[in-house]
Amino acid sequence: MRNLILKGTPDAGMPPFKIPAEQADAIAAYVMTLKYPAGEVTAGAAAPGDAVAGERFFSGKGDCANCHMVRGRGGVLGPDLSNIGRDRRPEQIEQSLRDPGTAPATGGRGGRAAAPVYRAVTVRLRDGQTLRGIAKNESTFDIQLLAVDGKLHCYRRTRLRRSCARNR
Protein backbone atom coordinates (compact mmCIF):
# COMPACT_ATOMS: atom_id res chain seq x y z
CA MET A 1 0.00 0.00 0.00
CA ARG A 2 2.92 2.31 0.76
CA ASN A 3 4.22 2.11 -2.83
CA LEU A 4 0.81 2.99 -4.20
CA ILE A 5 0.69 6.07 -2.00
CA LEU A 6 4.18 7.06 -3.14
CA LYS A 7 3.62 6.36 -6.87
CA GLY A 8 -0.10 7.17 -7.06
CA THR A 9 -2.23 6.43 -10.11
CA PRO A 10 -2.19 9.84 -11.84
CA ASP A 11 -4.12 8.69 -14.91
CA ALA A 12 -6.97 7.55 -12.67
CA GLY A 13 -7.11 10.67 -10.52
CA MET A 14 -4.79 9.95 -7.56
CA PRO A 15 -1.50 11.86 -7.68
CA PRO A 16 1.86 10.46 -6.53
CA PHE A 17 3.27 11.85 -3.30
CA LYS A 18 6.97 12.66 -2.95
CA ILE A 19 7.20 11.91 0.74
CA PRO A 20 9.52 9.80 2.87
CA ALA A 21 8.66 6.10 3.12
CA GLU A 22 8.05 6.56 6.86
CA GLN A 23 5.23 9.01 6.12
CA ALA A 24 3.72 6.60 3.57
CA ASP A 25 3.88 3.84 6.21
CA ALA A 26 2.11 6.15 8.65
CA ILE A 27 -0.67 6.88 6.15
CA ALA A 28 -1.10 3.15 5.47
CA ALA A 29 -1.30 2.53 9.22
CA TYR A 30 -3.91 5.28 9.56
CA VAL A 31 -6.03 3.78 6.75
CA MET A 32 -5.90 0.41 8.50
CA THR A 33 -7.21 2.00 11.73
CA LEU A 34 -10.38 2.59 9.75
CA LYS A 35 -11.26 -1.07 10.05
CA TYR A 36 -13.69 -0.37 12.84
CA PRO A 37 -17.05 1.36 12.47
CA ALA A 38 -16.70 5.13 12.50
CA GLY A 39 -15.96 6.29 16.04
CA GLU A 40 -14.90 2.86 17.38
CA VAL A 41 -11.14 2.83 16.83
CA THR A 42 -9.35 0.30 19.00
CA ALA A 43 -5.77 1.19 19.90
CA GLY A 44 -3.05 -1.28 19.02
CA ALA A 45 -5.07 -3.22 16.44
CA ALA A 46 -3.80 -1.43 13.33
CA ALA A 47 -1.05 -2.19 10.83
CA PRO A 48 2.55 -1.30 11.68
CA GLY A 49 3.32 2.41 11.38
CA ASP A 50 2.39 5.61 13.15
CA ALA A 51 -1.36 6.03 12.63
CA VAL A 52 -1.40 9.43 14.37
CA ALA A 53 1.27 10.75 11.99
CA GLY A 54 -0.66 9.21 9.08
CA GLU A 55 -3.86 10.96 10.11
CA ARG A 56 -1.97 14.24 10.47
CA PHE A 57 -0.52 13.85 6.95
CA PHE A 58 -3.90 12.72 5.51
CA SER A 59 -5.60 15.85 6.83
CA GLY A 60 -2.68 18.23 6.29
CA LYS A 61 0.23 18.14 3.88
CA GLY A 62 -1.06 15.13 1.93
CA ASP A 63 -4.32 16.96 1.17
CA CYS A 64 -6.12 13.58 1.03
CA ALA A 65 -9.09 15.05 2.88
CA ASN A 66 -9.66 17.37 -0.06
CA CYS A 67 -11.17 14.39 -1.93
CA HIS A 68 -11.80 11.74 0.74
CA MET A 69 -14.08 11.89 3.77
CA VAL A 70 -13.28 10.15 7.07
CA ARG A 71 -15.77 10.14 9.93
CA GLY A 72 -17.80 13.01 8.51
CA ARG A 73 -14.86 15.30 7.69
CA GLY A 74 -13.33 15.88 4.28
CA GLY A 75 -14.26 15.97 0.62
CA VAL A 76 -16.86 14.16 -1.42
CA LEU A 77 -15.01 13.67 -4.70
CA GLY A 78 -13.38 10.37 -3.71
CA PRO A 79 -14.70 7.45 -1.67
CA ASP A 80 -15.64 7.87 1.99
CA LEU A 81 -12.88 6.04 3.85
CA SER A 82 -14.52 6.00 7.31
CA ASN A 83 -14.84 2.21 7.42
CA ILE A 84 -12.56 1.18 4.57
CA GLY A 85 -10.33 -1.03 6.69
CA ARG A 86 -13.38 -2.82 8.08
CA ASP A 87 -15.18 -3.21 4.75
CA ARG A 88 -12.22 -4.18 2.56
CA ARG A 89 -9.29 -6.50 2.92
CA PRO A 90 -5.82 -4.96 2.44
CA GLU A 91 -5.57 -6.54 -1.06
CA GLN A 92 -8.83 -4.85 -2.07
CA ILE A 93 -7.63 -1.49 -0.78
CA GLU A 94 -4.44 -1.95 -2.79
CA GLN A 95 -6.48 -2.83 -5.89
CA SER A 96 -8.52 0.36 -5.48
CA LEU A 97 -5.34 2.42 -5.13
CA ARG A 98 -3.78 0.78 -8.20
CA ASP A 99 -6.89 1.15 -10.36
CA PRO A 100 -9.48 3.46 -8.78
CA GLY A 101 -11.75 3.24 -11.83
CA THR A 102 -12.62 -0.42 -11.32
CA ALA A 103 -14.96 -1.98 -8.82
CA PRO A 104 -13.15 -3.69 -5.94
CA ALA A 105 -13.04 -7.45 -5.88
CA THR A 106 -16.26 -8.86 -4.52
CA GLY A 107 -16.57 -10.29 -1.07
CA GLY A 108 -15.55 -7.56 1.32
CA ARG A 109 -15.26 -8.37 4.98
CA GLY A 110 -18.48 -9.67 6.47
CA GLY A 111 -20.04 -10.25 3.02
CA ARG A 112 -20.61 -6.56 2.43
CA ALA A 113 -21.55 -5.42 -1.06
CA ALA A 114 -19.00 -3.93 -3.41
CA ALA A 115 -18.24 -0.23 -3.06
CA PRO A 116 -19.32 2.23 -5.75
CA VAL A 117 -16.94 2.82 -8.64
CA TYR A 118 -15.10 6.17 -8.80
CA ARG A 119 -14.06 6.81 -12.39
CA ALA A 120 -12.16 10.02 -13.13
CA VAL A 121 -13.21 11.66 -16.40
CA THR A 122 -12.60 14.81 -18.41
CA VAL A 123 -15.58 16.42 -20.15
CA ARG A 124 -14.97 18.81 -23.05
CA LEU A 125 -17.91 21.02 -23.93
CA ARG A 126 -18.61 22.53 -27.35
CA ASP A 127 -17.96 26.02 -25.93
CA GLY A 128 -14.37 24.99 -25.11
CA GLN A 129 -14.86 24.55 -21.36
CA THR A 130 -13.15 21.50 -19.82
CA LEU A 131 -14.23 19.91 -16.54
CA ARG A 132 -12.57 17.12 -14.58
CA GLY A 133 -14.20 15.01 -11.97
CA ILE A 134 -15.92 11.74 -11.19
CA ALA A 135 -18.64 10.33 -13.45
CA LYS A 136 -21.61 9.78 -11.15
CA ASN A 137 -24.05 8.62 -13.80
CA GLU A 138 -23.93 8.21 -17.58
CA SER A 139 -26.46 7.33 -20.22
CA THR A 140 -26.63 7.44 -23.99
CA PHE A 141 -28.07 10.94 -23.67
CA ASP A 142 -26.30 12.62 -20.75
CA ILE A 143 -23.58 12.54 -18.11
CA GLN A 144 -23.59 13.63 -14.47
CA LEU A 145 -20.18 14.76 -13.28
CA LEU A 146 -19.09 15.58 -9.74
CA ALA A 147 -16.40 18.12 -10.61
CA VAL A 148 -13.21 18.75 -8.66
CA ASP A 149 -14.83 21.92 -7.29
CA GLY A 150 -17.41 19.69 -5.56
CA LYS A 151 -20.32 20.80 -7.77
CA LEU A 152 -22.57 18.34 -9.58
CA HIS A 153 -22.95 19.06 -13.31
CA CYS A 154 -25.36 17.39 -15.73
CA TYR A 155 -24.78 17.73 -19.47
CA ARG A 156 -26.64 16.39 -22.45
CA ARG A 157 -24.27 14.58 -24.78
CA THR A 158 -25.21 17.08 -27.52
CA ARG A 159 -23.35 19.77 -25.49
CA LEU A 160 -20.12 17.75 -25.52
CA ARG A 161 -17.49 18.40 -28.14
CA ARG A 162 -16.91 14.68 -28.18
CA SER A 163 -17.54 11.72 -25.96
CA CYS A 164 -16.43 11.85 -22.39
CA ALA A 165 -12.68 11.15 -22.31
CA ARG A 166 -11.65 8.68 -19.61
CA ASN A 167 -8.45 9.49 -17.75
CA ARG A 168 -6.60 6.28 -18.55
C-alpha positions as protocol buffer text, in pm:
chain_id: "A"
residue {
  index: 1
  type: MET
  ca { x: 0 y: 0 z: 0 }
}
residue {
  index: 2
  type: ARG
  ca { x: 292 y: 231 z: 76 }
}
residue {
  index: 3
  type: ASN
  ca { x: 422 y: 211 z: -283 }
}
residue {
  index: 4
  type: LEU
  ca { x: 81 y: 299 z: -420 }
}
residue {
  index: 5
  type: ILE
  ca { x: 69 y: 607 z: -200 }
}
residue {
  index: 6
  type: LEU
  ca { x: 418 y: 706 z: -314 }
}
residue {
  index: 7
  type: LYS
  ca { x: 362 y: 636 z: -687 }
}
residue {
  index: 8
  type: GLY
  ca { x: -10 y: 717 z: -706 }
}
residue {
  index: 9
  type: THR
  ca { x: -223 y: 643 z: -1011 }
}
residue {
  index: 10
  type: PRO
  ca { x: -219 y: 984 z: -1184 }
}
residue {
  index: 11
  type: ASP
  ca { x: -412 y: 869 z: -1491 }
}
residue {
  index: 12
  type: ALA
  ca { x: -697 y: 755 z: -1267 }
}
residue {
  index: 13
  type: GLY
  ca { x: -711 y: 1067 z: -1052 }
}
residue {
  index: 14
  type: MET
  ca { x: -479 y: 995 z: -756 }
}
residue {
  index: 15
  type: PRO
  ca { x: -150 y: 1186 z: -768 }
}
residue {
  index: 16
  type: PRO
  ca { x: 186 y: 1046 z: -653 }
}
residue {
  index: 17
  type: PHE
  ca { x: 327 y: 1185 z: -330 }
}
residue {
  index: 18
  type: LYS
  ca { x: 697 y: 1266 z: -295 }
}
residue {
  index: 19
  type: ILE
  ca { x: 720 y: 1191 z: 74 }
}
residue {
  index: 20
  type: PRO
  ca { x: 952 y: 980 z: 287 }
}
residue {
  index: 21
  type: ALA
  ca { x: 866 y: 610 z: 312 }
}
residue {
  index: 22
  type: GLU
  ca { x: 805 y: 656 z: 686 }
}
residue {
  index: 23
  type: GLN
  ca { x: 523 y: 901 z: 612 }
}
residue {
  index: 24
  type: ALA
  ca { x: 372 y: 660 z: 357 }
}
residue {
  index: 25
  type: ASP
  ca { x: 388 y: 384 z: 621 }
}
residue {
  index: 26
  type: ALA
  ca { x: 211 y: 615 z: 865 }
}
residue {
  index: 27
  type: ILE
  ca { x: -67 y: 688 z: 615 }
}
residue {
  index: 28
  type: ALA
  ca { x: -110 y: 315 z: 547 }
}
residue {
  index: 29
  type: ALA
  ca { x: -130 y: 253 z: 922 }
}
residue {
  index: 30
  type: TYR
  ca { x: -391 y: 528 z: 956 }
}
residue {
  index: 31
  type: VAL
  ca { x: -603 y: 378 z: 675 }
}
residue {
  index: 32
  type: MET
  ca { x: -590 y: 41 z: 850 }
}
residue {
  index: 33
  type: THR
  ca { x: -721 y: 200 z: 1173 }
}
residue {
  index: 34
  type: LEU
  ca { x: -1038 y: 259 z: 975 }
}
residue {
  index: 35
  type: LYS
  ca { x: -1126 y: -107 z: 1005 }
}
residue {
  index: 36
  type: TYR
  ca { x: -1369 y: -37 z: 1284 }
}
residue {
  index: 37
  type: PRO
  ca { x: -1705 y: 136 z: 1247 }
}
residue {
  index: 38
  type: ALA
  ca { x: -1670 y: 513 z: 1250 }
}
residue {
  index: 39
  type: GLY
  ca { x: -1596 y: 629 z: 1604 }
}
residue {
  index: 40
  type: GLU
  ca { x: -1490 y: 286 z: 1738 }
}
residue {
  index: 41
  type: VAL
  ca { x: -1114 y: 283 z: 1683 }
}
residue {
  index: 42
  type: THR
  ca { x: -935 y: 30 z: 1900 }
}
residue {
  index: 43
  type: ALA
  ca { x: -577 y: 119 z: 1990 }
}
residue {
  index: 44
  type: GLY
  ca { x: -305 y: -128 z: 1902 }
}
residue {
  index: 45
  type: ALA
  ca { x: -507 y: -322 z: 1644 }
}
residue {
  index: 46
  type: ALA
  ca { x: -380 y: -143 z: 1333 }
}
residue {
  index: 47
  type: ALA
  ca { x: -105 y: -219 z: 1083 }
}
residue {
  index: 48
  type: PRO
  ca { x: 255 y: -130 z: 1168 }
}
residue {
  index: 49
  type: GLY
  ca { x: 332 y: 241 z: 1138 }
}
residue {
  index: 50
  type: ASP
  ca { x: 239 y: 561 z: 1315 }
}
residue {
  index: 51
  type: ALA
  ca { x: -136 y: 603 z: 1263 }
}
residue {
  index: 52
  type: VAL
  ca { x: -140 y: 943 z: 1437 }
}
residue {
  index: 53
  type: ALA
  ca { x: 127 y: 1075 z: 1199 }
}
residue {
  index: 54
  type: GLY
  ca { x: -66 y: 921 z: 908 }
}
residue {
  index: 55
  type: GLU
  ca { x: -386 y: 1096 z: 1011 }
}
residue {
  index: 56
  type: ARG
  ca { x: -197 y: 1424 z: 1047 }
}
residue {
  index: 57
  type: PHE
  ca { x: -52 y: 1385 z: 695 }
}
residue {
  index: 58
  type: PHE
  ca { x: -390 y: 1272 z: 551 }
}
residue {
  index: 59
  type: SER
  ca { x: -560 y: 1585 z: 683 }
}
residue {
  index: 60
  type: GLY
  ca { x: -268 y: 1823 z: 629 }
}
residue {
  index: 61
  type: LYS
  ca { x: 23 y: 1814 z: 388 }
}
residue {
  index: 62
  type: GLY
  ca { x: -106 y: 1513 z: 193 }
}
residue {
  index: 63
  type: ASP
  ca { x: -432 y: 1696 z: 117 }
}
residue {
  index: 64
  type: CYS
  ca { x: -612 y: 1358 z: 103 }
}
residue {
  index: 65
  type: ALA
  ca { x: -909 y: 1505 z: 288 }
}
residue {
  index: 66
  type: ASN
  ca { x: -966 y: 1737 z: -6 }
}
residue {
  index: 67
  type: CYS
  ca { x: -1117 y: 1439 z: -193 }
}
residue {
  index: 68
  type: HIS
  ca { x: -1180 y: 1174 z: 74 }
}
residue {
  index: 69
  type: MET
  ca { x: -1408 y: 1189 z: 377 }
}
residue {
  index: 70
  type: VAL
  ca { x: -1328 y: 1015 z: 707 }
}
residue {
  index: 71
  type: ARG
  ca { x: -1577 y: 1014 z: 993 }
}
residue {
  index: 72
  type: GLY
  ca { x: -1780 y: 1301 z: 851 }
}
residue {
  index: 73
  type: ARG
  ca { x: -1486 y: 1530 z: 769 }
}
residue {
  index: 74
  type: GLY
  ca { x: -1333 y: 1588 z: 428 }
}
residue {
  index: 75
  type: GLY
  ca { x: -1426 y: 1597 z: 62 }
}
residue {
  index: 76
  type: VAL
  ca { x: -1686 y: 1416 z: -142 }
}
residue {
  index: 77
  type: LEU
  ca { x: -1501 y: 1367 z: -470 }
}
residue {
  index: 78
  type: GLY
  ca { x: -1338 y: 1037 z: -371 }
}
residue {
  index: 79
  type: PRO
  ca { x: -1470 y: 745 z: -167 }
}
residue {
  index: 80
  type: ASP
  ca { x: -1564 y: 787 z: 199 }
}
residue {
  index: 81
  type: LEU
  ca { x: -1288 y: 604 z: 385 }
}
residue {
  index: 82
  type: SER
  ca { x: -1452 y: 600 z: 731 }
}
residue {
  index: 83
  type: ASN
  ca { x: -1484 y: 221 z: 742 }
}
residue {
  index: 84
  type: ILE
  ca { x: -1256 y: 118 z: 457 }
}
residue {
  index: 85
  type: GLY
  ca { x: -1033 y: -103 z: 669 }
}
residue {
  index: 86
  type: ARG
  ca { x: -1338 y: -282 z: 808 }
}
residue {
  index: 87
  type: ASP
  ca { x: -1518 y: -321 z: 475 }
}
residue {
  index: 88
  type: ARG
  ca { x: -1222 y: -418 z: 256 }
}
residue {
  index: 89
  type: ARG
  ca { x: -929 y: -650 z: 292 }
}
residue {
  index: 90
  type: PRO
  ca { x: -582 y: -496 z: 244 }
}
residue {
  index: 91
  type: GLU
  ca { x: -557 y: -654 z: -106 }
}
residue {
  index: 92
  type: GLN
  ca { x: -883 y: -485 z: -207 }
}
residue {
  index: 93
  type: ILE
  ca { x: -763 y: -149 z: -78 }
}
residue {
  index: 94
  type: GLU
  ca { x: -444 y: -195 z: -279 }
}
residue {
  index: 95
  type: GLN
  ca { x: -648 y: -283 z: -589 }
}
residue {
  index: 96
  type: SER
  ca { x: -852 y: 36 z: -548 }
}
residue {
  index: 97
  type: LEU
  ca { x: -534 y: 242 z: -513 }
}
residue {
  index: 98
  type: ARG
  ca { x: -378 y: 78 z: -820 }
}
residue {
  index: 99
  type: ASP
  ca { x: -689 y: 115 z: -1036 }
}
residue {
  index: 100
  type: PRO
  ca { x: -948 y: 346 z: -878 }
}
residue {
  index: 101
  type: GLY
  ca { x: -1175 y: 324 z: -1183 }
}
residue {
  index: 102
  type: THR
  ca { x: -1262 y: -42 z: -1132 }
}
residue {
  index: 103
  type: ALA
  ca { x: -1496 y: -198 z: -882 }
}
residue {
  index: 104
  type: PRO
  ca { x: -1315 y: -369 z: -594 }
}
residue {
  index: 105
  type: ALA
  ca { x: -1304 y: -745 z: -588 }
}
residue {
  index: 106
  type: THR
  ca { x: -1626 y: -886 z: -452 }
}
residue {
  index: 107
  type: GLY
  ca { x: -1657 y: -1029 z: -107 }
}
residue {
  index: 108
  type: GLY
  ca { x: -1555 y: -756 z: 132 }
}
residue {
  index: 109
  type: ARG
  ca { x: -1526 y: -837 z: 498 }
}
residue {
  index: 110
  type: GLY
  ca { x: -1848 y: -967 z: 647 }
}
residue {
  index: 111
  type: GLY
  ca { x: -2004 y: -1025 z: 302 }
}
residue {
  index: 112
  type: ARG
  ca { x: -2061 y: -656 z: 243 }
}
residue {
  index: 113
  type: ALA
  ca { x: -2155 y: -542 z: -106 }
}
residue {
  index: 114
  type: ALA
  ca { x: -1900 y: -393 z: -341 }
}
residue {
  index: 115
  type: ALA
  ca { x: -1824 y: -23 z: -306 }
}
residue {
  index: 116
  type: PRO
  ca { x: -1932 y: 223 z: -575 }
}
residue {
  index: 117
  type: VAL
  ca { x: -1694 y: 282 z: -864 }
}
residue {
  index: 118
  type: TYR
  ca { x: -1510 y: 617 z: -880 }
}
residue {
  index: 119
  type: ARG
  ca { x: -1406 y: 681 z: -1239 }
}
residue {
  index: 120
  type: ALA
  ca { x: -1216 y: 1002 z: -1313 }
}
residue {
  index: 121
  type: VAL
  ca { x: -1321 y: 1166 z: -1640 }
}
residue {
  index: 122
  type: THR
  ca { x: -1260 y: 1481 z: -1841 }
}
residue {
  index: 123
  type: VAL
  ca { x: -1558 y: 1642 z: -2015 }
}
residue {
  index: 124
  type: ARG
  ca { x: -1497 y: 1881 z: -2305 }
}
residue {
  index: 125
  type: LEU
  ca { x: -1791 y: 2102 z: -2393 }
}
residue {
  index: 126
  type: ARG
  ca { x: -1861 y: 2253 z: -2735 }
}
residue {
  index: 127
  type: ASP
  ca { x: -1796 y: 2602 z: -2593 }
}
residue {
  index: 128
  type: GLY
  ca { x: -1437 y: 2499 z: -2511 }
}
residue {
  index: 129
  type: GLN
  ca { x: -1486 y: 2455 z: -2136 }
}
residue {
  index: 130
  type: THR
  ca { x: -1315 y: 2150 z: -1982 }
}
residue {
  index: 131
  type: LEU
  ca { x: -1423 y: 1991 z: -1654 }
}
residue {
  index: 132
  type: ARG
  ca { x: -1257 y: 1712 z: -1458 }
}
residue {
  index: 133
  type: GLY
  ca { x: -1420 y: 1501 z: -1197 }
}
residue {
  index: 134
  type: ILE
  ca { x: -1592 y: 1174 z: -1119 }
}
residue {
  index: 135
  type: ALA
  ca { x: -1864 y: 1033 z: -1345 }
}
residue {
  index: 136
  type: LYS
  ca { x: -2161 y: 978 z: -1115 }
}
residue {
  index: 137
  type: ASN
  ca { x: -2405 y: 862 z: -1380 }
}
residue {
  index: 138
  type: GLU
  ca { x: -2393 y: 821 z: -1758 }
}
residue {
  index: 139
  type: SER
  ca { x: -2646 y: 733 z: -2022 }
}
residue {
  index: 140
  type: THR
  ca { x: -2663 y: 744 z: -2399 }
}
residue {
  index: 141
  type: PHE
  ca { x: -2807 y: 1094 z: -2367 }
}
residue {
  index: 142
  type: ASP
  ca { x: -2630 y: 1262 z: -2075 }
}
residue {
  index: 143
  type: ILE
  ca { x: -2358 y: 1254 z: -1811 }
}
residue {
  index: 144
  type: GLN
  ca { x: -2359 y: 1363 z: -1447 }
}
residue {
  index: 145
  type: LEU
  ca { x: -2018 y: 1476 z: -1328 }
}
residue {
  index: 146
  type: LEU
  ca { x: -1909 y: 1558 z: -974 }
}
residue {
  index: 147
  type: ALA
  ca { x: -1640 y: 1812 z: -1061 }
}
residue {
  index: 148
  type: VAL
  ca { x: -1321 y: 1875 z: -866 }
}
residue {
  index: 149
  type: ASP
  ca { x: -1483 y: 2192 z: -729 }
}
residue {
  index: 150
  type: GLY
  ca { x: -1741 y: 1969 z: -556 }
}
residue {
  index: 151
  type: LYS
  ca { x: -2032 y: 2080 z: -777 }
}
residue {
  index: 152
  type: LEU
  ca { x: -2257 y: 1834 z: -958 }
}
residue {
  index: 153
  type: HIS
  ca { x: -2295 y: 1906 z: -1331 }
}
residue {
  index: 154
  type: CYS
  ca { x: -2536 y: 1739 z: -1573 }
}
residue {
  index: 155
  type: TYR
  ca { x: -2478 y: 1773 z: -1947 }
}
residue {
  index: 156
  type: ARG
  ca { x: -2664 y: 1639 z: -2245 }
}
residue {
  index: 157
  type: ARG
  ca { x: -2427 y: 1458 z: -2478 }
}
residue {
  index: 158
  type: THR
  ca { x: -2521 y: 1708 z: -2752 }
}
residue {
  index: 159
  type: ARG
  ca { x: -2335 y: 1977 z: -2549 }
}
residue {
  index: 160
  type: LEU
  ca { x: -2012 y: 1775 z: -2552 }
}
residue {
  index: 161
  type: ARG
  ca { x: -1749 y: 1840 z: -2814 }
}
residue {
  index: 162
  type: ARG
  ca { x: -1691 y: 1468 z: -2818 }
}
residue {
  index: 163
  type: SER
  ca { x: -1754 y: 1172 z: -2596 }
}
residue {
  index: 164
  type: CYS
  ca { x: -1643 y: 1185 z: -2239 }
}
residue {
  index: 165
  type: ALA
  ca { x: -1268 y: 1115 z: -2231 }
}
residue {
  index: 166
  type: ARG
  ca { x: -1165 y: 868 z: -1961 }
}
residue {
  index: 167
  type: ASN
  ca { x: -845 y: 949 z: -1775 }
}
residue {
  index: 168
  type: ARG
  ca { x: -660 y: 628 z: -1855 }
}
